[in-house]
């Protein structure tokens, strides 16, 4: 159905889908396979809650989300995966991960992709930051080496804010 609309990408694993629709790793694995089989590129979201971050479990949580839903893919299929780190605690809460916190997590994600698929695949994997990116923090976030762009939510609804984020990306 998504493909029939002309879409080329689908977002899977978003925290709200996991929370409100009980999307399990098994369901997400099936959805990823279905999307790839239908010629879609997958933007796969992963991230931790505030409680998990405060307990310093963020790395284990993110690794498990990837291992249980997308690390089963072949190297060829992996070429159609984009990752998006969305710290659940920073979505729509007014809290934002610092650029250093975001960079640390995206570097970690890139390292576990390298463990699974090799350094070249990890370097070629696009990893987005999706935790309340806004005009005030976009330039600093996008200056980090492992942040390849943003998965923009609420800030995309106001034209001037979205344009400012796009302009920050262009720099």
C-alpha positions, -999 to 999 in steps of 0.1 A, spaced: 0 0 0 28 25 9 46 17 -24 14 22 -44 13 59 -32 46 65 -49 66 66 -17 102 54 -17 108 53 20 89 41 51 96 48 87 95 17 109 102 12 146 91 47 157 88 49 195 51 59 193 43 29 172 62 6 196 44 22 226 8 26 213 6 -3 189 28 -27 207 51 -32 177 75 -59 189 109 -67 174 93 -97 157 66 -75 141 92 -50 130 114 -77 115 84 -87 94 76 -51 84 112 -44 74 112 -76 52 79 -66 36 91 -31 29 123 -43 14 106 -69 -7 84 -42 -21 113 -19 -31 111 6 -2 140 20 17 135 17 54 142 44 80 145 23 111 142 41 145 158 31 177 161 48 211 158 46 248 134 60 274 144 84 301 145 56 327 167 35 305 191 64 299 192 73 336 201 36 344 228 39 317 212 11 296 209 31 264 236 12 245 221 -22 254 186 -11 245 196 3 211 218 -27 203 189 -51 212 165 -31 190 188 -34 161 198 -70 167 162 -81 170 148 -63 140 173 -55 113 207 -72 120 193 -103 104 195 -87 69 219 -95 42 246 -70 33 226 -63 1 194 -56 20 214 -35 45 221 -10 17 184 0 18 184 8 56 187 42 71 189 44 109 174 71 130 183 75 167 153 89 186 159 93 223 124 88 234 130 111 264 138 140 240 108 138 217 82 165 222 93 170 258 113 201 253 144 181 265 170 176 239 201 154 239 232 176 238 251 174 206 278 154 225 252 129 238 237 125 203 272 121 187 282 95 213 251 74 206 254 77 168 291 67 170 281 37 191 254 27 166 280 31 137 304 8 157 278 -20 161 269 -17 125 306 -21 117 307 -52 140 279 -68 120 284 -56 84 320 -42 83 335 -8 85 328 2 49 290 -6 54 290 13 87 306 43 70 281 41 42 251 38 65 231 70 70 223 76 106 199 104 115 193 122 148 156 124 157 152 139 191 137 174 190 161 189 164 152 226 160 165 258 146 185 265 178 204 232 179 205 220 143 238 235 133 256 221 163 240 187 159 248 186 122 284 196 128 291 162 145 309 136 123 285 107 130 252 127 126 243 124 89 211 144 92 178 147 111 145 129 114 125 161 119 91 158 136 73 188 151 97 214 138 88 204 102 53 218 108 63 254 109 78 265 76 103 290 91 116 265 116 119 237 90 137 261 66 161 271 93 169 234 100 175 228 63 197 259 61 217 246 91 222 213 72 235 230 41 263 247 61 
